[in-house]
């Protein structure tokens, strides 16, 4: 049982020096390098999605044989892990050590950057939940998040909970948003048209129609003329609730001290 579990456990391209390997030695295909392969992988994943991605499809895009790609990566998983970390490199991170910067503003920046990343790359969220996320860009993001959260004044035992509250919220929100946008694109519809079509279909089911009717006043008060505007208002308010919660917890800890 233990040996079977060890065999099935997922390793990482960032371990055992695999990520530093430029190729396997002499005879590598000309015109290829790992950066180019990773860049094209990200582009294909954006255009066609995770389900359609294959080493054969990638090789066709690179105009090489599939075996040529294996000079630079051992497995498809290794390549997906490289693409995942490359995407994290797009994040514009605040400087947690900058003087005069408010942790609240920096936390808002981090949350919005992460949300934008998940929306731009709908394939990212399942991979982020699959791999160890120990690439250099992922680690830099984690380090900045930790340093900003430390500046809140929360006691040490509460820091991981605060990080989870904010960034698992963002992960879920950005994942659903990204998948919704992808569905709209697949259907050849705008987000607003897709939303109206979906709401019209939902009301055909009696139980669903009853729930929708009960929530009409909430939806009306939500504000926003478009799906994007409504989504943005919800995200902003939810994030402010979390920030207010952190502030309240800091105050409570100070009062107990």
Backbone bond lengths (Angstrom), bond angles and torsions (degrees), N, CA, C in turn:
res aa  C-N    CA-C-N  psi(-1)  N-CA   C-N-CA  omega(-1)  CA-C   N-CA-C  phi
1 X - - - 1.459 - - 1.523 111.00 -
2 X 1.343 117.31 -45.19 1.454 121.30 -179.93 1.519 110.38 -65.31
3 X 1.340 116.80 -44.49 1.450 119.69 -179.60 1.515 111.14 -63.29
4 X 1.323 117.14 -39.08 1.457 120.69 178.33 1.521 110.59 -63.31
5 X 1.317 116.46 -42.68 1.459 120.38 179.48 1.518 110.64 -64.43
6 X 1.334 117.11 -38.45 1.452 120.41 179.38 1.520 111.15 -65.45
7 X 1.328 116.55 -38.00 1.457 119.77 -179.84 1.522 110.98 -67.20
8 X 1.349 116.82 -36.14 1.457 120.14 -175.46 1.527 112.67 -87.13
9 X 1.339 117.65 -11.81 1.453 120.27 -179.17 1.528 109.52 -64.83
10 X 1.326 116.04 136.38 1.454 120.79 -177.99 1.527 110.27 -79.24
11 X 1.314 116.50 130.95 1.460 120.37 176.53 1.520 107.95 -93.03
12 X 1.326 117.31 -162.91 1.460 120.34 -177.72 1.511 110.24 -140.70
13 X 1.324 116.09 143.77 1.449 121.03 176.17 1.522 111.14 -65.24
14 X 1.338 116.42 -19.20 1.461 120.74 -177.86 1.527 112.32 -85.88
15 X 1.308 117.54 -0.29 1.460 121.48 179.06 1.529 110.51 -104.51
16 X 1.309 116.19 160.03 1.473 123.14 174.15 1.530 113.42 61.16
17 X 1.333 116.11 22.97 1.455 119.41 176.10 1.512 114.72 74.02
18 X 1.337 118.58 8.51 1.459 120.68 -176.26 1.527 112.20 -65.97
19 X 1.340 116.63 -34.96 1.457 119.08 -176.68 1.515 112.50 -71.07
20 X 1.318 117.25 -21.22 1.458 119.97 -178.29 1.523 112.60 -86.83
21 X 1.322 115.96 -7.72 1.454 119.27 -176.85 1.528 110.95 -76.21
22 X 1.320 117.50 124.86 1.460 119.84 178.88 1.513 112.23 -85.13
23 X 1.308 116.63 -20.09 1.451 122.50 -178.92 1.511 107.47 178.42
24 X 1.308 118.11 178.88 1.469 120.16 -174.39 1.526 113.42 -94.00
25 X 1.278 116.25 4.59 1.459 117.43 -178.04 1.517 109.94 129.90
26 X 1.320 116.82 -154.21 1.447 120.06 -178.08 1.519 112.93 -67.92
27 X 1.322 115.18 156.87 1.447 120.22 175.14 1.511 114.87 87.05
28 X 1.320 118.24 14.27 1.453 119.16 178.65 1.525 110.33 -66.81
29 X 1.321 116.59 149.37 1.467 119.40 178.07 1.524 110.35 -61.92
30 X 1.327 117.07 138.06 1.458 120.81 -179.59 1.526 109.90 -72.68
31 X 1.345 115.52 150.18 1.453 120.99 176.23 1.515 114.72 82.10
32 X 1.326 116.79 1.59 1.457 119.83 179.80 1.520 110.60 -114.34
33 X 1.302 115.59 147.39 1.455 121.87 166.35 1.518 107.05 -151.77
34 X 1.316 115.97 168.68 1.457 119.34 -173.58 1.525 111.95 -65.33
35 X 1.326 117.78 -36.27 1.464 120.31 179.92 1.526 110.97 -62.27
36 X 1.332 116.10 -43.68 1.468 119.34 179.96 1.527 110.61 -65.38
37 X 1.323 116.22 -43.22 1.465 119.81 178.83 1.518 110.84 -60.50
38 X 1.326 116.78 -42.36 1.462 120.75 179.89 1.519 110.96 -66.31
39 X 1.323 116.77 -41.79 1.469 120.94 179.53 1.524 111.32 -60.24
40 X 1.320 116.84 -44.96 1.469 121.07 -179.88 1.530 109.99 -68.37
41 X 1.323 117.02 -35.45 1.469 120.33 176.65 1.519 110.71 -60.05
42 X 1.320 117.25 -46.20 1.465 120.96 178.66 1.526 110.21 -60.48
43 X 1.322 116.51 -43.26 1.461 120.21 -179.01 1.528 111.70 -63.50
44 X 1.332 116.81 -40.77 1.461 120.45 178.82 1.532 111.41 -67.42
45 X 1.320 116.05 -42.10 1.461 119.87 179.11 1.525 110.71 -62.16
46 X 1.320 117.09 -39.52 1.465 120.83 177.11 1.523 111.21 -63.80
47 X 1.323 115.97 -42.03 1.460 120.52 -173.45 1.520 113.34 -79.10
48 X 1.352 116.98 -36.65 1.458 119.49 -170.11 1.522 114.24 -120.89
49 X 1.328 117.65 -13.54 1.457 120.12 177.91 1.512 112.90 91.90
50 X 1.313 114.82 164.12 1.458 121.53 -177.10 1.526 112.03 -67.08
51 X 1.332 117.78 -37.04 1.455 121.44 -175.84 1.519 113.64 -64.42
52 X 1.320 118.21 -29.47 1.461 121.57 -177.20 1.522 112.67 -94.98
53 X 1.322 116.91 -5.66 1.459 118.96 -176.16 1.528 111.18 -75.05
54 X 1.309 115.82 136.65 1.469 121.62 175.85 1.517 108.48 -150.16
55 X 1.320 115.65 159.28 1.456 120.14 177.37 1.535 110.75 -64.34
56 X 1.317 116.12 -34.29 1.465 120.02 178.00 1.533 110.96 -65.61
57 X 1.341 115.03 -41.68 1.476 119.11 178.24 1.524 110.25 -64.81
58 X 1.329 116.74 -41.56 1.463 121.16 178.44 1.523 110.58 -62.53
59 X 1.323 116.58 -45.31 1.458 120.40 -179.69 1.519 111.10 -60.09
60 X 1.338 116.53 -39.37 1.454 120.28 177.54 1.517 111.71 -62.28
61 X 1.310 116.41 -39.81 1.464 120.82 179.02 1.531 110.92 -66.74
62 X 1.333 115.72 -34.88 1.467 121.13 179.14 1.523 112.60 -83.74
63 X 1.337 116.10 -9.07 1.468 122.64 -178.52 1.527 111.32 63.10
64 X 1.334 115.47 42.85 1.466 121.64 175.69 1.527 107.42 -135.20
65 X 1.318 116.65 177.43 1.463 119.75 174.47 1.529 109.28 -82.74
66 X 1.330 115.80 157.69 1.467 119.69 179.16 1.525 110.95 -60.05
67 X 1.341 117.06 -35.87 1.456 119.73 -179.60 1.527 111.57 -64.97
68 X 1.325 117.20 -26.95 1.464 119.62 179.24 1.520 111.28 -62.69
69 X 1.326 116.14 -36.15 1.467 119.98 -179.19 1.518 110.37 -64.62
70 X 1.327 116.22 -32.18 1.466 120.09 -176.76 1.529 113.15 -72.60
71 X 1.334 118.16 -4.21 1.452 119.45 169.68 1.527 110.65 -67.52
72 X 1.340 115.86 -22.76 1.468 120.52 -171.26 1.523 113.94 -112.39
73 X 1.312 117.59 -20.49 1.467 121.71 176.70 1.521 108.36 -139.32
74 X 1.313 116.31 148.85 1.466 119.97 -179.71 1.518 112.17 -80.72
75 X 1.338 116.24 -36.16 1.465 120.43 -173.96 1.522 110.42 -142.58
76 X 1.299 114.95 165.99 1.460 121.14 173.74 1.526 110.39 -62.02
77 X 1.337 117.69 -38.32 1.460 120.71 178.45 1.526 111.53 -60.44
78 X 1.333 116.85 -40.07 1.459 119.71 177.47 1.521 110.54 -58.67
79 X 1.310 116.42 -42.54 1.456 121.26 -178.59 1.528 110.83 -67.30
80 X 1.327 117.21 -42.33 1.461 120.20 178.28 1.528 111.15 -62.97
81 X 1.332 116.06 -35.67 1.460 119.75 178.78 1.523 110.65 -68.50
82 X 1.317 117.24 -37.49 1.462 120.63 175.41 1.523 110.97 -64.84
83 X 1.331 116.68 -41.14 1.466 120.54 178.36 1.525 111.14 -64.25
84 X 1.324 116.23 -39.83 1.460 121.10 178.69 1.529 110.65 -59.01
85 X 1.318 116.46 -46.90 1.464 118.55 -178.21 1.521 111.42 -71.35
86 X 1.331 116.97 -32.87 1.462 119.86 176.63 1.523 110.52 -61.06
87 X 1.327 116.63 -39.81 1.464 120.28 177.96 1.526 110.78 -63.99
88 X 1.325 117.58 -40.59 1.460 120.36 177.94 1.532 111.45 -61.56
89 X 1.316 116.42 -23.39 1.458 120.05 177.58 1.512 113.31 -68.42
90 X 1.325 118.87 -11.76 1.462 122.14 177.99 1.526 112.52 -77.57
91 X 1.325 117.14 -17.40 1.458 120.51 -174.45 1.525 111.27 -64.47
92 X 1.324 115.63 133.37 1.461 121.58 174.56 1.527 107.38 -95.72
93 X 1.311 115.45 104.25 1.457 121.25 -170.24 1.524 111.14 -97.66
94 X 1.322 116.86 139.73 1.468 120.17 174.88 1.523 110.63 -73.14
95 X 1.313 115.77 162.39 1.459 121.18 176.67 1.527 108.51 -91.71
96 X 1.335 117.94 107.55 1.468 120.03 -176.22 1.523 113.25 -67.15
97 X 1.329 117.55 -14.76 1.462 121.35 -178.88 1.530 112.39 -98.59
98 X 1.329 116.73 1.21 1.469 119.94 -178.54 1.526 110.59 -66.84
99 X 1.309 116.04 133.16 1.459 120.57 -179.59 1.530 110.40 -72.04
100 X 1.330 114.99 141.99 1.460 120.63 175.98 1.516 115.33 80.07
101 X 1.319 117.24 -0.08 1.464 120.40 179.62 1.529 110.07 -86.21
102 X 1.320 116.75 134.69 1.459 122.20 179.46 1.522 109.39 -85.06
103 X 1.332 116.84 132.92 1.463 119.92 -178.78 1.520 111.22 -61.59
104 X 1.326 117.21 -29.75 1.471 120.79 -179.80 1.526 110.65 -63.32
105 X 1.337 116.08 -46.55 1.466 120.03 178.91 1.525 110.82 -64.74
106 X 1.325 116.46 -39.44 1.460 118.93 179.71 1.517 111.45 -68.52
107 X 1.320 117.11 -35.72 1.462 120.24 177.37 1.527 110.39 -67.18
108 X 1.323 117.20 -39.25 1.471 120.72 176.24 1.530 110.13 -61.59
109 X 1.330 116.01 -42.35 1.469 119.87 179.02 1.522 111.20 -61.77
110 X 1.322 116.98 -46.86 1.462 120.98 179.84 1.523 111.36 -61.38
111 X 1.330 116.42 -43.26 1.463 120.39 -179.16 1.521 111.16 -63.97
112 X 1.321 116.93 -42.72 1.461 120.05 -178.90 1.530 111.36 -70.87
113 X 1.314 116.92 -37.41 1.455 119.66 177.41 1.531 110.67 -63.23
114 X 1.311 116.71 -44.20 1.466 120.81 -178.95 1.525 110.48 -66.29
115 X 1.319 116.06 -42.57 1.468 119.43 176.86 1.523 110.40 -59.19
116 X 1.329 117.55 -46.56 1.457 120.73 -179.94 1.510 112.35 -60.09
117 X 1.332 116.72 -37.93 1.459 121.19 178.85 1.524 110.76 -63.17
118 X 1.319 116.55 -45.00 1.462 121.20 -179.56 1.527 111.64 -65.19
119 X 1.309 116.70 -33.08 1.463 120.46 179.94 1.522 110.89 -75.16
120 X 1.336 116.67 -43.13 1.474 119.83 179.96 1.514 112.32 -64.61
121 X 1.324 116.46 -34.60 1.460 121.48 -176.51 1.532 108.69 -122.63
122 X 1.323 116.74 86.22 1.471 120.12 -176.22 1.528 112.09 -63.12
123 X 1.315 118.01 -19.86 1.469 122.90 179.37 1.522 111.99 -78.18
124 X 1.334 117.01 -12.94 1.461 120.43 -172.85 1.524 112.69 -69.54
125 X 1.324 117.53 -40.23 1.466 119.26 -172.45 1.532 113.47 -62.54
126 X 1.336 120.55 -43.88 1.479 117.29 177.47 1.521 112.62 -66.29
127 X 1.337 117.51 -32.35 1.460 119.27 178.40 1.521 111.53 -71.64
128 X 1.336 116.69 -36.73 1.466 120.12 178.61 1.521 111.06 -63.56
129 X 1.330 116.39 -26.47 1.455 120.17 177.39 1.515 113.36 -90.60
130 X 1.334 116.77 -0.10 1.465 121.53 -177.23 1.522 112.58 -106.53
131 X 1.326 115.61 -42.30 1.459 120.38 -173.94 1.531 111.64 -97.11
132 X 1.327 115.65 171.93 1.460 121.33 -176.66 1.526 113.01 -74.80
133 X 1.322 117.32 -19.91 1.468 122.04 -179.17 1.523 111.67 56.66
134 X 1.334 115.82 54.14 1.462 120.51 179.34 1.526 111.06 -117.82
135 X 1.329 116.27 20.50 1.454 119.93 173.25 1.520 110.30 -71.32
136 X 1.338 118.48 163.23 1.462 121.12 -175.18 1.521 114.11 -59.75
137 X 1.318 118.10 -39.16 1.464 119.90 -178.99 1.525 111.76 -72.31
138 X 1.323 116.39 -38.91 1.470 119.97 176.81 1.520 110.84 -65.08
139 X 1.327 116.66 -41.33 1.460 120.38 179.53 1.520 111.70 -66.34
140 X 1.324 116.52 -37.32 1.472 119.47 177.45 1.526 110.60 -63.44
141 X 1.323 116.58 -43.47 1.464 120.35 177.22 1.525 110.29 -59.66
142 X 1.322 117.42 -46.33 1.461 121.14 179.86 1.525 111.33 -61.44
143 X 1.319 116.33 -41.21 1.466 120.09 -179.04 1.527 111.01 -64.17
144 X 1.330 117.02 -44.22 1.464 120.06 179.67 1.526 110.48 -64.60
145 X 1.331 116.95 -42.32 1.464 120.48 177.35 1.525 110.48 -57.71
146 X 1.317 117.31 -47.82 1.463 120.82 -178.90 1.526 111.40 -61.28
147 X 1.320 117.08 -42.86 1.462 120.10 -177.95 1.523 111.72 -66.93
148 X 1.333 116.69 -37.89 1.461 119.65 177.52 1.525 110.24 -67.22
149 X 1.323 117.76 -43.81 1.460 120.97 -179.83 1.530 110.90 -64.81
150 X 1.320 117.33 -35.11 1.468 119.60 176.71 1.533 111.48 -60.27
151 X 1.317 116.30 -31.64 1.468 120.36 -177.23 1.522 112.39 -75.48
152 X 1.320 118.05 -7.48 1.466 119.91 179.38 1.518 111.90 -68.71
153 X 1.321 117.73 -26.05 1.458 120.96 -175.15 1.511 113.48 95.70
154 X 1.326 117.22 3.19 1.458 120.37 176.38 1.524 110.01 -65.70
155 X 1.331 117.52 146.99 1.465 119.36 174.08 1.524 110.02 -64.63
156 X 1.332 116.08 155.48 1.467 121.34 -173.49 1.525 112.71 -55.47
157 X 1.337 117.46 -37.54 1.466 119.99 -176.45 1.528 112.73 -69.83
158 X 1.327 116.98 -11.28 1.469 120.60 -178.02 1.522 113.06 -102.15
159 X 1.315 117.68 -6.75 1.462 120.35 -172.56 1.524 112.89 -64.56
160 X 1.341 117.08 -46.10 1.463 118.58 -178.28 1.529 111.23 -66.12
161 X 1.317 117.02 -34.09 1.460 119.94 177.36 1.518 111.44 -64.90
162 X 1.345 116.64 -39.81 1.459 120.38 178.62 1.522 110.83 -66.37
163 X 1.329 116.58 -41.69 1.461 120.31 177.50 1.524 110.60 -61.29
164 X 1.318 116.53 -43.77 1.467 120.56 178.98 1.521 111.22 -62.79
165 X 1.332 116.20 -44.41 1.469 119.91 -177.91 1.523 111.08 -58.40
166 X 1.324 116.48 -45.27 1.458 119.73 -176.34 1.522 111.65 -76.74
167 X 1.319 117.24 -51.05 1.458 118.43 -168.35 1.526 114.08 -87.32
168 X 1.309 117.99 -21.06 1.461 117.38 169.55 1.525 110.29 -75.42
169 X 1.326 116.95 -31.57 1.470 120.03 171.33 1.526 109.58 -60.85
170 X 1.337 116.74 -49.68 1.462 120.60 -178.69 1.532 110.37 -62.44
171 X 1.336 116.65 -41.26 1.466 120.92 178.87 1.531 110.35 -57.99
172 X 1.319 116.48 -48.30 1.457 119.51 179.86 1.508 112.52 -65.71
173 X 1.315 116.14 -43.18 1.466 120.45 -178.00 1.532 110.39 -65.21
174 X 1.336 116.01 -48.25 1.456 119.82 -178.92 1.515 112.92 -66.38
175 X 1.339 116.61 -34.72 1.464 120.52 178.31 1.528 111.18 -63.78
176 X 1.320 116.50 -49.41 1.472 120.32 179.70 1.523 110.79 -63.43
177 X 1.335 116.52 -41.65 1.456 120.71 179.47 1.528 110.84 -62.87
178 X 1.326 116.67 -45.98 1.455 120.16 179.93 1.517 112.83 -62.43
179 X 1.330 116.77 -41.21 1.459 120.46 -179.85 1.531 111.38 -69.44
180 X 1.333 116.74 -35.23 1.464 120.23 177.04 1.528 110.30 -63.85
181 X 1.314 116.60 -45.03 1.461 120.72 179.47 1.526 110.31 -62.82
182 X 1.335 116.90 -39.70 1.467 120.63 178.51 1.532 110.90 -64.32
183 X 1.338 116.81 -40.48 1.477 119.72 178.03 1.526 110.79 -63.40
184 X 1.318 116.42 -40.28 1.462 120.14 178.19 1.523 110.55 -61.70
185 X 1.324 116.08 -43.54 1.464 120.11 -179.97 1.529 110.57 -64.25
186 X 1.327 117.24 -42.41 1.462 120.84 178.73 1.527 111.53 -62.03
187 X 1.331 115.37 -34.68 1.469 120.06 -179.40 1.522 112.32 -83.08
188 X 1.331 116.96 -7.12 1.460 120.30 -178.56 1.508 112.75 68.61
189 X 1.330 116.55 32.10 1.459 121.54 -176.84 1.522 110.07 -125.66
190 X 1.333 115.49 154.46 1.454 119.15 172.28 1.524 108.34 -72.38
191 X 1.325 116.17 163.95 1.457 119.42 178.67 1.524 111.38 -61.68
192 X 1.322 116.76 -39.04 1.467 120.18 -179.25 1.523 111.65 -67.90
193 X 1.328 116.58 -42.34 1.468 119.42 178.81 1.524 110.88 -65.83
194 X 1.330 116.10 -41.14 1.467 119.99 179.22 1.522 110.10 -63.70
195 X 1.319 116.79 -41.84 1.463 120.89 -179.65 1.530 110.58 -62.94
196 X 1.324 116.40 -45.08 1.479 119.41 179.44 1.525 110.71 -64.17
197 X 1.330 116.61 -40.41 1.471 120.36 178.47 1.528 110.42 -63.28
198 X 1.334 116.30 -44.21 1.467 120.30 -178.90 1.518 110.90 -64.82
199 X 1.323 117.52 -43.64 1.464 120.82 -179.68 1.525 111.00 -64.43
200 X 1.327 116.44 -37.00 1.462 119.98 178.06 1.523 110.58 -65.82
201 X 1.333 116.77 -40.17 1.463 120.67 179.47 1.525 111.04 -67.91
202 X 1.336 116.62 -39.41 1.460 121.04 -177.85 1.520 111.17 -62.08
203 X 1.303 116.83 -38.55 1.467 119.77 -176.33 1.525 112.49 -69.75
204 X 1.332 117.46 -6.70 1.460 119.70 176.60 1.523 111.60 -75.45
205 X 1.329 117.12 -20.97 1.464 121.30 177.28 1.528 108.68 -91.31
206 X 1.335 119.37 122.95 1.479 121.79 -174.25 1.523 113.45 -55.09
207 X 1.344 117.90 -45.15 1.464 119.10 -177.81 1.519 110.95 -65.76
208 X 1.322 116.34 -41.66 1.463 119.92 179.71 1.520 111.07 -67.06
209 X 1.328 116.29 -39.87 1.470 120.37 179.96 1.515 110.75 -60.83
210 X 1.328 116.59 -37.17 1.464 120.50 179.65 1.529 111.15 -65.07
211 X 1.320 116.08 -42.53 1.471 119.92 178.37 1.521 110.36 -64.63
212 X 1.333 116.81 -43.74 1.461 120.72 179.78 1.522 110.55 -61.03
213 X 1.327 115.88 -42.29 1.468 119.79 -179.52 1.526 110.96 -62.88
214 X 1.337 116.65 -40.91 1.459 120.38 179.91 1.523 112.29 -65.35
215 X 1.321 116.98 -26.46 1.464 120.40 -176.49 1.529 113.25 -98.57
216 X 1.325 117.21 7.72 1.467 119.85 -176.76 1.521 112.29 -59.93
217 X 1.338 117.70 -40.66 1.455 119.70 -178.45 1.531 111.06 -68.31
218 X 1.339 116.17 -35.39 1.466 119.39 177.38 1.517 110.03 -65.71
219 X 1.322 116.71 -44.68 1.456 120.71 179.71 1.522 111.09 -63.39
220 X 1.327 117.12 -39.61 1.460 120.71 -179.79 1.526 111.45 -66.01
221 X 1.340 115.96 -39.41 1.467 120.43 -179.54 1.517 112.37 -74.36
222 X 1.305 115.81 -17.68 1.467 121.20 -177.02 1.528 111.17 -59.08
223 X 1.324 116.58 -38.78 1.451 120.90 179.98 1.516 112.38 83.20
224 X 1.332 114.62 161.85 1.460 120.28 179.48 1.514 111.24 103.32
225 X 1.332 116.21 133.97 1.464 120.86 -178.18 1.526 112.43 -91.71
226 X 1.317 117.60 -17.06 1.456 121.08 -178.41 1.526 109.61 -127.40
227 X 1.322 115.15 165.65 1.462 120.19 177.53 1.524 110.13 -59.97
228 X 1.313 117.08 -42.03 1.460 120.41 -179.53 1.521 111.40 -63.00
229 X 1.321 117.27 -41.13 1.465 120.42 179.30 1.522 111.13 -66.41
230 X 1.330 117.24 -42.21 1.466 120.47 178.07 1.524 110.76 -63.69
231 X 1.318 115.83 -43.03 1.462 119.82 -179.69 1.523 110.79 -63.96
232 X 1.339 116.51 -41.36 1.457 120.42 -179.22 1.524 111.48 -64.55
233 X 1.325 117.26 -40.41 1.468 120.29 178.75 1.525 110.83 -64.87
234 X 1.311 116.49 -41.49 1.471 119.93 179.34 1.524 110.95 -63.87
235 X 1.333 116.16 -43.99 1.461 119.86 -179.02 1.524 110.68 -63.57
236 X 1.323 116.19 -46.90 1.462 120.22 -178.27 1.521 111.37 -61.00
237 X 1.323 116.88 -42.83 1.463 119.81 -178.43 1.525 110.82 -68.71
238 X 1.326 116.89 -42.70 1.469 120.32 179.82 1.525 110.34 -62.09
239 X 1.327 116.75 -40.08 1.462 120.19 179.14 1.523 111.03 -65.33
240 X 1.331 116.62 -39.68 1.466 119.30 177.95 1.525 111.48 -66.41
241 X 1.325 117.18 -33.61 1.469 120.03 175.02 1.528 110.71 -61.28
242 X 1.317 116.43 -42.12 1.457 120.40 -179.77 1.531 111.36 -67.13
243 X 1.323 116.27 -41.20 1.466 119.88 178.00 1.522 110.33 -64.05
244 X 1.341 116.28 -42.50 1.469 120.07 177.73 1.524 110.62 -62.99
245 X 1.333 116.33 -36.23 1.461 119.97 177.70 1.512 111.88 -64.99
246 X 1.336 116.63 -40.47 1.474 120.28 177.23 1.522 109.66 -63.00
247 X 1.320 116.45 -44.63 1.472 120.14 179.31 1.521 111.05 -59.78
248 X 1.334 116.22 -42.45 1.457 120.70 -179.41 1.530 110.59 -65.11
249 X 1.317 117.43 -39.73 1.453 121.13 179.64 1.523 111.68 -69.11
250 X 1.324 116.99 -35.41 1.478 120.05 175.95 1.525 109.77 -64.61
251 X 1.318 116.23 -45.26 1.469 120.48 179.64 1.513 110.81 -61.02
252 X 1.328 116.95 -42.99 1.462 120.46 -180.00 1.524 111.05 -63.87
253 X 1.338 116.86 -39.12 1.465 119.88 179.10 1.524 111.12 -66.80
254 X 1.312 116.60 -36.64 1.468 120.68 178.72 1.534 111.03 -67.67
255 X 1.308 116.47 -37.29 1.459 120.75 179.91 1.526 111.53 -69.59
256 X 1.331 116.22 -30.51 1.458 119.63 179.44 1.526 112.26 -79.02
257 X 1.345 115.55 -22.90 1.471 120.03 -176.00 1.535 111.86 -70.09
